[in-house]
């Protein structure tokens, strides 16, 4: 597996989709923090961090645990994820 996976991320709060590279060796919790900080920046502070964000598989609805490492999940190149 490569060091990064390319996923499609849907953000319902701002009704946007993004293609993002996620580092395969990081925990989901760390990824959520990085994503939310980026969303604040690119949305001109419209997106507000609640610290309750969760990451889900868009197709199956499966919630990913914050302690899981990306490479140990079913997240692969092309996966569709949702952050709520």
Order of alpha helices (4+ residues) and beta strands (2+ residues): beta-beta-alpha-beta-beta
